[in-house]
Amino acid sequence: MSRELGDVIPAPVEVRPDAAARFTLDADTAIGAALEARKVAAYLAGILRPATGFDLPVTDGPAAIVLRLDPSLGEEEYRLEITDGGVALTGGAPAGLFRGVQTLRQLLPAEIFATVPQAVRWTLPGGTIADRPRFAYRGAMLDVARHFFTVAEVKSHLDTLAQFKINHLHLHLTDDQGWRIEIESWPKLTAISGGDGTGVDGAGPGFYTRDDYAEIVAYAASRFIVIVPEIDMPGHVNAAQVAYPELTADGVAPPQRTDVEVGYSSLVAGKEETYTFVDDVLREVAALTPGPWLHIGGDEAQATTAEDYRTFIQRVLPLVAKYGKSPVGWHEMAAADLPPTAVTQFWRIEATDDDTARAVAGGGKVIMSPADRTYLDMKYADDSPLGLDWAGLLDVGKAYEWDPAERLPGVGEQALLGVEAPLWSETLRSLTDVQTMTFPRLPAIAEIGWSPRGSRDWESFRRRLAAYGPRWTFQGVAFHRSPEVPWAGSGVGGL
């Protein structure tokens, strides 16, 4: 299928096609890069070699594809120029080059995602793309507490997210059904609540050692994705209390829970043991996390009184700052007085939220994740075998046709840090399940987070999305063949 210069996801800011120009990769093509761009150049060569079969050496000498930096551009901004003579990719920083590489890759034939050499002419359409993100934060969330996913599975997920210029992966590491991150000072958390029988239906055991977590963080960084760890509290803590009964009000361990109910567990706001525990956990997780954010949960704390909830949040927020991080919490956290450094993550389906608006008025930022538009665990349709439906059904068009700056009164464009698409794992049991629920809706959220507000168009998006189907197929990535999308090779509708 012939590619046009703008046939990429997310849609670029500016596209200037040159119909008379084309560049074709061949066995003599080399990739040129100065030292500061060398890692991205090596990544580009690495993703192009399997399907092309070309050597694509990376050099600091003359080359047909050249990667370079221009500090006058923003960190994630890039400019891609394709002529008959070659390709010039310029980024404001290595992150910008990496985003541009994803665009370049999408402009090649779909076979570029194959893992073995393909008999294809590797031609790029001519012209110039100038591109930059709308929001600084464009995230996805993976719930590894209700069902655990291995390091290899998370790495695979990171690779597919990176293709759509996602730059944050929020890991929901703890919940009532399991504790998934090793804490050296509280070893029973994983010894008891990360082992066999944990997870929804007891089907999701496992946890990350410190080395495992460091491996994920490093791999994400190589894809210019920041890991945002979440330790959910004061609710969603049954797994912690099973391991350490002293964290309960009466000192008695509760039974292990593997159901999907919420709102029944709570840390005790009036016990000093609570804050010793929280301090230790935040200290260790912060030390393992180079990114700026540490998510403290705060949602669905129905077993905590309003007064105790505010007391708890006010005690915990300074602990996050103590370890050099900025706090993120679900929007219920805004019931407390928040510092301007705190970020609230809005997830409800309601059209108003006074507490979030109050936090914004105090200088805070918001990550927009309304469940009826961004929750990737919602069913596509009534007959979807995976997912839930408490926030309604969510197919691709509904995930695409909304704007985060119009969601809540008092929370406009300037108040938004960005958008995030959460994926809760109550019904998931495999990486295939993760992929099926993520794609094709995640690209819709990615375009909302990256592309200019006024340039988004559903008909254009569904056409570009349809052409991505063969690319997922070549990668072996499962995806839902939504009937809203005229998938390539299948006419209108699903494959």
N, C-alpha and C positions, 0 to 999 in steps of 0.2 A: 504494500500500500504506500503510495506517495505521501510524504510528509510535507506540510506547510510549516513555515517558520514559527507560527503561533500555536501549533498543535501540541501543547504541553500542559501539564497540570503541576502546580497552580498556573493560572494565566499570568504572563509577564506584564509588567507595567507598560512597556513600550516595545512595539515590534515594527521594524522597518524592513520588509522583504525586498530582496533583489532577485527578481525572477530570472535574470540572465546569468546568475552566478550559482555555482554548485561546487562543493568540494567532496572528493572521494578518498577515503582512507584506502591505502594499499600496503603491500608488503614492505615498501620503502619508507612508510610514514614513521617519523620520530616525534617525540614529545619534548619540547624544550621548557626548562624552568630554572630560575635562579634558586639558590639554596633555600630561601624562605618559602618557596612554593613547591619544593621538591616532594614533600610527603603527599600533597594533593595530586601532583603529577603521577607519582607512583601508584596511587589509588586509581586514577583514571586508566592508566595502562593496565592495571590488574583487572579491572572490570570489563575492558574491551578485548583482552587477549583470548579468553575462552571461545567466544563466538567467532571472532575474526580469524584466529589462528596466526595472527601477525606478531612479530617480536615487540614492536612499538617501544623501542628503547627510550629511556629518559636521559636527556643530555642537557648540558649547559651551553651547547653549541647551536648551530643553525638547525631549525626543525620546522615542519609544516604546521604543527599544533604547538602554540606557545602559551604558557601560563605565566602571568605576571601580576604584581601588586601595584596598586595606586592608592596611597593613603588619603587622597581627596575624596574617595568613595567611602560610604558607610561600611561597617564591619561585615554585614551580610549582603551588601550591594555588589553587583557584578555587571559586566558588559561583555557580550559575546558577539564577535564579528566573524562572519563566514564569507570568504571570497573564493574565487577559483584557485587562488594561490595558497590558501591555508586557512587556519583558524586561530584567532587571537582571543583568549579568555582573560579578562582583567577583573580582579577582585579588590575590594577595599582591605581585605584581610584574608588569611587562608579560609575562614568560614565562607566568605563570599565566593571564593574560587570553588569551594566544594558545592555550594548551591548551584553555581553555574555549570559544574560538571553534570549535575542531575538533569539540567535542561538539555545539555549537549547529548547526553545518553538517550533521552526521550526523542530527540530529533532523528536518530538513526532508525533503521528498520527494526521491527519488533524482534527479529531474530537476534538482536544484540544481547538479549537477556538469556540466550541459550547457553548451555554449559559445555557444548562441543562445537567445533568449527562448522559454520554454515556456508553454503554456496550462495552468497548474497553480495550484491554490489553495495558497498557501505558508503552511501552518498548522503551528505548533509545539505539542506536547502540554504541558499545564500541570503545574506542580509545581516541586520544588526538587532540585537535584543539588549535593551537597557532595563535592569530589573532591581527591585529592592522590596523588602517586606513591609506590609502594613503595620503589623504588630511585632513587638520584640519577642513575645512568648507565643509559641505555637506548639501545643502539647498533645500528647496522648497519655492515657493512664492504663496500666495493666494491674489488675488485682491478682496478686500471687498469694494472698492469704486464704481466700475461700478455696482456691485450687492452685497448687504450686506449679511453677514452670521452671524448667532447668536453665542453667546458664546458657547452654547451646540454643535452647528455644528462645530465650530473651535476645540473644545475639541475632538470631534469624529475624525476629520481630523488628529489631533496630534497623536492620538492613532494608526492610520493606518500608519502614517509616521514613527513612532518610531520603528515599526517592521522591517524596512529596514535600521536602524542605521542612519537615517537623524538626524542631530543635530542642524539645524537652520530652523526656519520658518520666512520668510520675509513677513510682512503684508503690502500690498499697501493700505494705509489708506485714501488717499486723491486723488481726480482727478477732472476733469471738471464736472462730473456727481454727485458727492457727497463728503461730508466731514464726516468721520466716527469715529473721536476721539474727546471726549470732551476736550475743552480748556477753562479753567475757566476765563482767562483774555479776551477772545474773544468768548462770549457765543453764538452769532448769527451763528457761524460756523455750529454748530449742530442744533440749533433751526430752522434755515432756510434751510441749505443745508444738513441736515441729516434726514429730515422728509419725509412726503408723497410726492410722485411725483418725488423723486430723484432716481438716477440709470438709466441705459440704459432702454429706453422705459418707464421711470417712474416706473419701476417694482421692484426696489431694495431699499426701504427706511430702515433706521435704523442707529444707531450709538452706539459706546461703551462709557458708562460712565467711569469715572476714576476707579471706582470699578470693572466694567466689564473687563476693560483692565488689571487691576491688577490680576483678577481671571484667565485670559488667560495666563498671564506671569507666575503665580505660577503653573498652571497646566502643562504648557510646561516644566518648571524647574523640575517638578516631573518626567518627561519623559526625562530629560537631553537634552532638546531642548531649544535653545536660541531664543527669539523673537527679530527680527530685524524690527523696525518700519520704515516705509517710509512716509515722507511728501514731495510730489513731487513738485518741483519748479525749475526754475522760470516759466516754462510752466505748463500745466495741472492744472490751478488754477481758472477756471471759477467759481467753487462752492464757493471758498473763496471770489471772487469778487462780486458774487450775494449777499452774506451776508454782505460784507463790501465794498461799492462802493469806499471808499477812497483809496483802493488798486489799482484802475484803473488809467489810465493816465488823464482822464477827470472828474473823480469823479462821473460818472454815472454807475449805476448797469447794467451789461449785462443781457440779458435774460437767464433764466435757460436752461441748455442744457441736453438733454437725448438721443442724437444721439451718434454715435461712431466715429465721426470725431476727429482729433487730430491736434495740432500745431497752434491753433488760439488764445490762451490766454497767457498772460505773466504778471508777476509782473513787476513793474517799477523800473529799476535799479537806476534811478536818484532821487528817492523820499526817504526821511528818514523814512516816515511812513512804507515803505516796510521792513526796517530792524528792526524797533520796533516790527512789526508783527512777523517777522521771529524769532527774539530773544525770544519773549514770547512763541511762539509755541515750539521752540527747548528746551527751559528751562523746560517747563511743560512735554513734552514727555520724555526728558532725565531723569527727576526726577522719572518718572513712570517706567523706563526701566533699570533693573539691568545689562543687557548685555552690551558689549563694543561698539556695533555698532549703528549708527544712519544714516539712508539712506536719502539723500536729493534729490533723483530723478535726475533731470538734463537732461532728455531725451526730444526729439521732441520739442525743444523750438524754433520753426520756426518763431514765432512772436517776438522773441528777437533778436536784432542785435548781430553780433559776438562780437563787443566791449562791449555792455551792458551785454552779457552773461558772458564774462570773468570778468567784473567788479563785477557782482553779485556773482559769485562763489568765487572770492577772498575776498569779504566781508563776505560771509556766512561760509566759512570753519573755520575761527577762532572762530565763535560762537559755532560750534560743539565742538571744543576743550575746549572752555570756560566752558562747562557743562560736561566735563570729558568723552566725547565719541570720538571715531574715525569715520571719515566720510566714508560712502560708497555712490557712485553715479553711475548712468549709464555711459557708457564709453564716452559719449559726454562731460562729465565733464573734461576729460583729455585735452580738448582744452585750459584750463587754466593751469597755473603752479601749480602743486600739491605738497603738502608735502609728504614725504615718508609714513606718517601714513594713507594717503588716499587710499582707495580701489576702483578701477574701476570695474564695472560689464559690461562685453562685451556681447552685445545681437544681433548684426547684423549678416547677413548671408554672408557678404563679407569676403574674405580670408586675407585681410590686414587691418591694422589700425595703421597709423603712430603715432597718439596721444597716443594710449594705449601703444605702444612700447616705446614711449618717457617717459611716466609715469613710466614704468618698469625700464628703464635705470636710472631714478632718485631714485630708491629704492622702488617704490610702488608695491603693490600686485594686482592680478586680480582674480575676480570670473568669471568663464567661463559659459556663458548662451547663446550660439548661437541659434537664434530662429529656425533655420532649424533642430536642433537636440534636443533641450531641452524645447521648448515652448509647454506646455501641452494643450494649447488651439488651437493648429493646428489640423485640421481634420485628422483622421486616413486614410480615403479614400474619394473618390469623393462623395460618398453617405452618409457620416457621417452626422447625423442630427444636431450635435453640432459642434461648432468650426469655425475657420476661415482658410484661405488657402493662405494668402499673402506670407508666408515663405515656402510654399509648403506643401505637405502631409507628415505626420510623423507617420509611424507605428513603431512597437517595434524594428524591426531590425535596422532601420535607427537611432533610439534613442540610440541603443547600440553600433553600429559599427562605432565609431569615438573615438578620444582621445584628451582631452583638451590641452595636451602639444604639439600637432601638429597642432593646429588650426590657430595660428597667428605667423608670423615671429617675432622674438624678444621677444616672450612670451612663454618661455619654462617651464619645470617642476618646477624649483626653483622660478619662478615668480608667480606661481599660489597659491592663498589661497585655492581655491577649485572650486566646481561646484554647480550650482543651476538650478532647473527646475521651471520656472515661469508658473503660471496658471492665465491668464487674464479672466475676467468674463463677457465679453460683451454678450455671448450667454448662460450663465449659469443662472439657476433659482432655483436650489435646491442642497442639499448635494448629492443627487443621481447623479446629473450632474457633480459635483466636482469629485466624485469617479470614474465615467465612464471615464472622461478625464484624471484622474491621473493614473489609473491602467488599463493596466499593464506597462505603460511607465516609471513611477517613479522608479520602481525597477531597470530598466536598467541604469538610471542616478545614482541611489544609488550605484550600483556595480562599475560604472566608478569612483565614488568618493572614494570608500572604498578599492576595491580589487587591488592587484598589477597589474601594467600596462601589464606585459608580460604574466599573467596567464588567462586573460579574453578570453573566447571562446564562440562564438555565439551558437554552437550546444549544449554545456553544459548548457548555460543559458536558452535557450528555453525549454530544458527538465526540468530544475528545476522550471522554471516559470509555465510550464504546470501543475506541481504538486501543485502549489499554488492556482489554481482555486478553488478546494474544500474548501480551508481555507477561501477564501473570501466569498464563499457561506455560510459557517457556521457562519461567522460574520455578514451576511446580507449586505456585501459591494458590490456595483455594480461595474462591470468591463467590459471592452470591450473584447469580445472573438475574438481576432485577428486571422485571418486565417494563420498567420505565426507560430502559436504555437499549438502543438499537445495536446490540453487540456485533462487533465486526464478524462478517462471515455468516451471520444467522438471520439477516433481515431484521425486522422490528421485533423486539422482545428478547427473551433469554435464549441462551444456547441450548 
